[in-house]
Amino acid sequence: CEMCGWTPEEGSKAPVAEKQKMPSVLKRAANFAKSAFNHMASGAHKAPDHVYKSRIEICNSCDKLNGSKCSECGCFVSMKASWSSEKCPLEKWTEYRPAGRKCGGCGKK
């Protein structure tokens, strides 16, 4: 391939994609702090299992997935996807708010 340099002589497997560059440590720390604050401020609600699984499926098919982390925000995907208050930085999935509840979980209107 002219783009990646792979040749059939190297074997039948295509080359492994290069790892995505992660945000700086400072940016990752700031993103985590923001996510943790939002999670706690919203009552530390977890996303329902079906929402979590859907989010993970989306992340697993994303080209920004770098091992267990998102190379866009630097967060651990499994943790971020489990918090109902979180959303994908690329807007592939949004925060979860149960229908009929303004606050997102306590039941008060």
DASUL-V743487 format. One record per residue. N is the residue number from 0. PSI is psi in radians with two decimals (* if undefined). Layout:
n=N psi=PSI
n=N psi=PSI
This chain:
n=0 psi=2.31
n=1 psi=-0.48
n=2 psi=-0.74
n=3 psi=-0.24
n=4 psi=0.03
n=5 psi=2.41
n=6 psi=2.64
n=7 psi=-0.49
n=8 psi=-0.38
n=9 psi=-0.03
n=10 psi=3.06
n=11 psi=-0.18
n=12 psi=2.42
n=13 psi=2.72
n=14 psi=2.62
n=15 psi=2.35
n=16 psi=2.56
n=17 psi=2.61
n=18 psi=2.50
n=19 psi=2.56
n=20 psi=2.30
n=21 psi=2.72
n=22 psi=2.84
n=23 psi=2.81
n=24 psi=-0.71
n=25 psi=-0.76
n=26 psi=-0.71
n=27 psi=-0.72
n=28 psi=-0.72
n=29 psi=-0.74
n=30 psi=-0.74
n=31 psi=-0.76
n=32 psi=-0.74
n=33 psi=-0.79
n=34 psi=-0.77
n=35 psi=-0.71
n=36 psi=-0.84
n=37 psi=-0.71
n=38 psi=-0.84
n=39 psi=-0.73
n=40 psi=-0.48
n=41 psi=0.11
n=42 psi=0.19
n=43 psi=0.68
n=44 psi=2.42
n=45 psi=2.62
n=46 psi=2.52
n=47 psi=2.73
n=48 psi=-0.75
n=49 psi=-0.58
n=50 psi=-0.78
n=51 psi=-0.84
n=52 psi=-0.70
n=53 psi=-0.76
n=54 psi=-0.79
n=55 psi=-0.70
n=56 psi=-0.76
n=57 psi=-0.80
n=58 psi=-0.70
n=59 psi=-0.42
n=60 psi=0.02
n=61 psi=2.45
n=62 psi=-0.11
n=63 psi=-0.06
n=64 psi=2.22
n=65 psi=1.55
n=66 psi=-2.02
n=67 psi=0.11
n=68 psi=2.73
n=69 psi=2.18
n=70 psi=-0.10
n=71 psi=-0.83
n=72 psi=-0.35
n=73 psi=0.02
n=74 psi=2.71
n=75 psi=2.10
n=76 psi=-0.76
n=77 psi=-0.62
n=78 psi=-0.88
n=79 psi=-0.70
n=80 psi=-0.40
n=81 psi=-0.27
n=82 psi=2.15
n=83 psi=-0.47
n=84 psi=-0.18
n=85 psi=2.77
n=86 psi=2.74
n=87 psi=2.37
n=88 psi=-0.29
n=89 psi=0.12
n=90 psi=0.57
n=91 psi=-0.39
n=92 psi=2.68
n=93 psi=3.09
n=94 psi=2.69
n=95 psi=2.19
n=96 psi=2.04
n=97 psi=2.49
n=98 psi=2.38
n=99 psi=0.10
n=100 psi=2.09
n=101 psi=-0.71
n=102 psi=-0.32
n=103 psi=0.16
n=104 psi=-0.44
n=105 psi=-0.32
n=106 psi=-0.21
n=107 psi=2.51
n=108 psi=*
